[in-house]
Amino acid sequence: MRTHLLWTIAALCLVAPAAQARSAYDGSWDLVFVTQGGACDPSYNFTVNISDGIVTHPNLVKFRGYVARSGSVRASVEVHDKFASGTGRLSGNSGRGRWSGYSGSSRCSGYWTAQRN
């Protein structure tokens, strides 16, 4: 009976998914997007969460983002007739980068900043 239990535990250890390493950037981040060109709103503010390098927002279904171990960021979001994508870098508790997109038929671009909560 004891041998059977040991084999079962060993099999479960081999089959169980490996735990993902936490990202150095995990946590809640406040973002500010500033429009420098185009007819989009002057700025946008919202908070995202990073978990294991994946960037999410609870109310934005069409939001995709990823932070590499190096801090390099890629993200895109689509809400109704608005779309934006951007790249940049996080370092420590802050970050910044560039974004571009459109609102209706207007093209827009600017920069973004991030602060860890």
C-alpha positions in Angstrom: 0.0 0.0 0.0 2.8 2.4 0.9 4.6 1.7 -2.4 1.4 2.4 -4.3 1.0 5.8 -2.5 4.6 6.8 -3.3 4.2 5.9 -7.0 1.0 8.0 -7.1 2.7 11.0 -5.5 5.6 10.6 -7.9 3.3 10.4 -10.9 1.4 13.5 -9.8 4.6 15.5 -9.4 5.6 14.6 -13.0 2.2 15.4 -14.5 1.4 18.6 -12.5 2.2 21.8 -14.5 5.4 23.5 -13.5 4.8 26.7 -11.5 5.6 29.8 -13.5 8.2 32.1 -12.2 6.9 35.4 -11.0 7.8 38.5 -13.0 9.8 41.3 -11.4 7.1 43.6 -12.7 4.1 41.7 -11.2 1.5 44.0 -9.5 -0.7 46.9 -10.1 0.4 49.7 -12.4 -1.1 53.2 -13.1 -0.8 54.2 -16.8 -1.1 57.6 -18.4 -1.3 57.9 -22.2 -0.7 61.4 -23.6 -1.7 62.3 -27.2 1.0 64.3 -29.0 -0.4 64.0 -32.5 -3.9 63.6 -33.9 -7.4 64.3 -32.8 -7.7 61.7 -30.0 -8.5 62.7 -26.4 -5.6 64.6 -24.8 -4.9 61.8 -22.3 -6.1 58.5 -21.0 -5.6 57.1 -17.5 -6.2 53.6 -16.3 -4.7 50.8 -14.1 -3.5 47.4 -15.3 -2.3 44.3 -13.5 0.8 42.3 -14.4 1.0 38.7 -13.4 3.7 36.4 -14.7 4.5 39.0 -17.3 1.0 39.1 -18.7 -0.7 42.5 -18.6 -4.5 42.5 -18.0 -7.3 45.0 -17.3 -10.5 43.7 -15.8 -12.9 45.7 -18.0 -11.0 45.7 -21.3 -11.8 42.4 -23.1 -9.7 43.2 -26.2 -6.5 44.1 -24.3 -3.3 42.2 -24.8 0.0 43.0 -23.2 3.2 41.3 -22.3 6.3 42.3 -20.3 9.5 40.4 -21.0 12.1 39.7 -18.2 14.2 42.5 -19.6 11.2 44.9 -18.9 10.4 45.4 -22.6 6.6 45.9 -23.0 4.3 45.3 -25.9 0.5 45.9 -25.7 -2.6 46.7 -27.7 -6.2 47.6 -26.8 -9.4 47.9 -28.8 -12.5 49.6 -27.5 -15.4 50.2 -29.9 -13.9 52.3 -32.8 -10.6 53.0 -30.9 -7.4 51.0 -31.2 -3.9 51.6 -29.9 -0.7 49.7 -29.7 2.5 50.5 -28.1 6.0 49.5 -26.9 8.3 50.6 -24.2 10.2 49.5 -21.1 9.6 49.1 -17.4 12.4 49.5 -15.0 12.0 49.2 -11.2 8.8 51.0 -10.3 8.3 53.1 -13.4 8.2 52.9 -17.2 7.6 54.7 -20.4 7.2 54.2 -24.1 5.4 55.2 -27.3 2.0 54.4 -28.7 0.0 54.9 -31.9 -3.5 54.2 -33.0 -6.8 55.6 -34.2 -10.1 56.9 -33.0 -12.7 56.5 -35.7 -11.0 57.9 -38.8 -8.4 60.0 -36.9 -4.9 58.7 -36.4 -3.2 59.5 -33.1 0.2 58.9 -31.4 2.0 59.9 -28.3 3.8 58.6 -25.2 2.9 56.6 -22.1 4.2 56.5 -18.6 3.7 53.9 -15.9 4.0 53.9 -12.1 3.8 50.8 -9.9 1.1 51.1 -7.2 
